[in-house]
Amino acid sequence: MITNLDPQSALFLTDINRVQDNIAQASDQVSSGLKITVAADAPDQIGTLLQLRANLQHNTQVQSNLTLAQSDAGAADDALSASIQLMDSAVSLATQGATATTNAAGRATIAQQVQAIQQQMVAYSQTTVQGRYIFSGDRDDSPEYQWDPAAVNPVVSLAAAGTAPQSTRLIEDPAGGSFAASLTAQQIFDDQDPATGLPAANNVFNALNTLQQALQNNDTAGITNSITLLQAASGHLNTSQSFYGNVEDRIQSANTFASNYGVQLQTQISQTQDADIPTAVMEMTQGNTQLQAAMQMQAQMPHTSLFNYLG
């Protein structure tokens, strides 16, 4: 192949193209703020950058899950605190009903008050957050219990026999591992003996129903015996509340870790992909200066051809 350019001119054009490429690259960095916009900009760093972005996206999702879990745990804590207050009221009513000065009519009136407590306790078991029943375990689209005043035991389980809802969901801890963040309504309000399937001694619903029935039947001994059940049930509610208190502490720690980790990832991404604007501006200036100087020098070079030697 025959070229019309002498070696010196070819070298000059090569240098000019290199300077122009440097100017264009620096200009792109200044306008975009990034030194990596396509894989070709830094092939050796693309893998690292993609992994950092994936880690940041995952961490953001973990934070979103923690925020939702925090809302659930806070609502559960509030519901249990109110439930404990109800149990305190029930114990007070039971003590009043057990006194010899209270007659059958008085106990019937107290029975109505206890029934109202039962109904409110069921309402607490149906606590929702954003339309989800937070005490219904994995089946959070419906409550586990409902109130039916026409039934002998007005607290009715909506779960089929042997199919009580389970709470198997775990919350990812960005520091490592995962943890359970919820209990079911059965675990909290309707604790049962696993061997017999009968209400446990600390069963909230059973304690209240036992008291209500004893008051309705004017059964002084039954009322007195129910106080022990109510106190055990109250202790069980306190234990459940402690569970959610620990969950809230765990979520707070996880949130702090995730927030710090997110900042770390953002910094690493910035260090990998963000342009050094002052340096890029300086490179543009130097490149334009070099380009102008090269053009001026090239214009001053003598231009000869074969005809100059043929005379």
Buried (B, 14 or more C-beta within 10 A) or exposed (E): EEEEEEEEBEEBEEEBEEBEEBBEBBBBBBEEEBBBBEEEBBEEBBEBBEEBBEBBEEBEEBBEBBEBBBBBBBBBBBBBBBBBEBBEBBBEBBEBBBEEEBEEEBBBBBBEBBBEBBBBBBBBBBBBBEEBBBBBBEBBEEBBBBBEEEEEEBBEBEBEEEEBBEBEBEBBBBEEEEBEBBBBBBBBBBBBEEEEEEBBEBBBBBBBBBBBBBBBBBBBEBBBBBBEBBBBBBEBBBEBBEBBBEBBEBBEEBBEBBBEBBEBBEEBBEEBBBBEEEEBBEBBEBBBEBBEEBEEEBEEEEEEEEEEEEE
